[in-house]
Amino acid sequence: MKKNILLLVAAMFIFTSCSIYQSIVNLSRLKFKLGIVNNVRLADISLDGKTKLSDFSPFDGIKLTSAITRGSLPISFILNIDVKNPNDGTGGYTATNASLVSMPYRLYVDEKEILTGNISSPVTIPGTGEATVIPLAINFDLYKNIKDHGFESLVNLALNIAGTGNGNSRLTVYTKPTVNTVLGDITYPGELKIVDKEFRDK
């Protein structure tokens, strides 16, 4: 009888350990995708509603030309990262929130590395199966970073970055996230490539 109880306790311990382990593995497999790009401003001109160069007013054209003449064309926007937590209660495991404690990233525009950054504070990703949005404030000088483009080409690139609210294939983010678990922080073993076409966990 005593032996059977010990075996039962051991089995329960193994099952619980496996369940915790699987939950931790799932938490370290958050899925990432580029979301919408919004609040795009080029030389402090809003790109809302603009899809081509002729959509700019004459005054906007003067501002853009003046900026280029000074050797500068600053662009700023919010790049939203959509994150899904796979630990949503399906597959026999308890739904568990994930805490993304670090997400150092490298931003590429047209396959050229532009800048690096990180989230300013931890972000909770609920185990609901729905995407949590992480907004990244991006600021850089388009003219100084993309030097092989002419004036019209740079403006068109900015308009392409603004996109239509459905992500943007001109942008790519590489990151190596760190997720907090009951056993401590777990950092992804390799760098993750985030694109706009699909959710990725590796």
N, C-alpha and C positions, 0 to 999 in steps of 0.2 A: 504493500500500500504506500509506504513511504517512498519507495523507488518510483512508483507511478506519479506521485505528486511532484517529485524532483524533475521527472521527465516532462511533466506538464508545464512546470515553471520554466524549464530550460527552453521548451518549444515556444512559450509565450514571449520569452526574452528574445529569442532569435527572430520571431515574427515582428516584434516591436522594433528591434534593431534594424531589420530589413526595411520596415516601413519608414522609419526615421531616415535611414540611408537613402531610400528612393526619393523621399521628400526633398532631402538636401540636394540630391542629384538634379531633381526637377527645378529646384530654385536656382541652381547654377546654369540652367538652360533657358533663361528668359529669352523671349523672341523679340527682335528689334526690326523696325522698318522706318524709312524716312516718311514723315507725314507731310502736311501742307507747309508751304512757305508763305508767310504773311508779313505785313508791315514793311514792305520793301521800299527803301528810299535810296535814290541815286543822286548824289550831290544835293542832298536834302530835298529832293523832289519826290513826292509820292508816285509810285508806279501803279496804284490802284486804277483799274479801268483802262490801262494802256497796254496795247499789244504790238504796236509798231511805232517807228520813229515819228511818223506824221501825226500821232496822237498827242505829241508834246506841243504846248503852246509856244508862240514866238519868244515869250519871256523865259520859258523853260529852256529853249534852245540857246538863249544868251547865257544862262547860268551854266549849262553843260559845256558850251564852247569856252567860257571863261575858266571853268575848272580844268579842262584839258590843257588850255594855254599855260596854266600854272603848274602843269605836270601832275595833276591829282584828279581822281574821280572816285570819291568815297562812296561805298555802298554799305547799307545796313539792313538787316532783316531778322526775322525770327524763324529759325529752322526747328520745326517740331519733330521730335522723335517719338514714334509710337512703340510702346513696350507691352508685351503680353506675358502674363505669368501662367505657365503650364500647370501649376499646382492648384487646379480649380475644383478639386473634389471628385473628378472622374477617375476611373481606373482603380477604384478601391482605396484611394488615399485621401486623407483629410485636406480640405481646402486650406491653404496657408498663404498668408501675405508674405511678400518678399521685400526686403529693404535693400535698395540699390545704394550703396554707400559711396561709391566712386565710379566715374565713367570718363576717364581721360580719353580724349578723342583728337583725331587729326581730320581736318576738313580738306577735301579735294574739290577743285572746280575744274572740269574738263581734264581730269587726270593729273592736275598739278596741285601739289600740296600748298595750301594757302595759310593755314593757321592751326594752332593747337589750343585746347582748353579742357575744362572739366566742369562737372556740376558743382554748384556752390554749397549744396547741402544734400543729405540723404533723401531719397525719394521712395515712398512706399508704393509697391505694385500689388494691388489686391488680387487675391486668388479667385477672381470672378470670371476669367476667360475673356474679359473685355480689355481693350487697349487703354493704357494710361499714357497721357501725353507729357513729354518732357520738353519744354521750350528752351532752345539755345539761342542766346542773343549773339548774333554774328555781326562783326564790323571789320572791314578791311578796305584797302585802296585798290580798286579794280585796275586802274591805270598802271600803278606801280608793280602789281603782281602779275598781270597778264600783258606783258610788254609787246607781244608779237601781234596784237590786234589794233586795227585802226579805230577811229572815233565811232563810226556807225556800227562796226562789229562789236565794240565794247558795249554800246547801248543795247544792241540786240541780245548780247549775252546777259545783261542785267534783266532784260524783259523775259528771257528764257528762264532765268533763275526765279523770277516772280511767278512764272508758270500760270496754271489755271486753277490752282487750289487742290491739285491731285498728286502732289509730290513732284520731283524733278530729277530727270536722268542726268542733268549736268552736274549734279552734286553727289558726292560719295563721302561717307564718314567711316573711319576706322577707329575702333575702340577696344579696350581691354577692361571690361567691367569687373567690379568687385561687389559681391552680394553677401550680406550678413546672414548667418545661419546659427542654429543652436550650438554648433561646434566652432563658431567663430567665423571670421571673414573668409570667403572663398573667391579667389581671383581667377578669371578664365585663363586656361593654359596658353591660349593663343589669341591673336588679335582677330576681332570680328569685323567683317565688312558689312556695312549697313547701306542698302540701296532702297529705291522707292517702289520696286516691283513686287516684293514679297517679304514676309517676315522671315528673319534668319536667326539661328542660335549658334552659328559657327561660321 
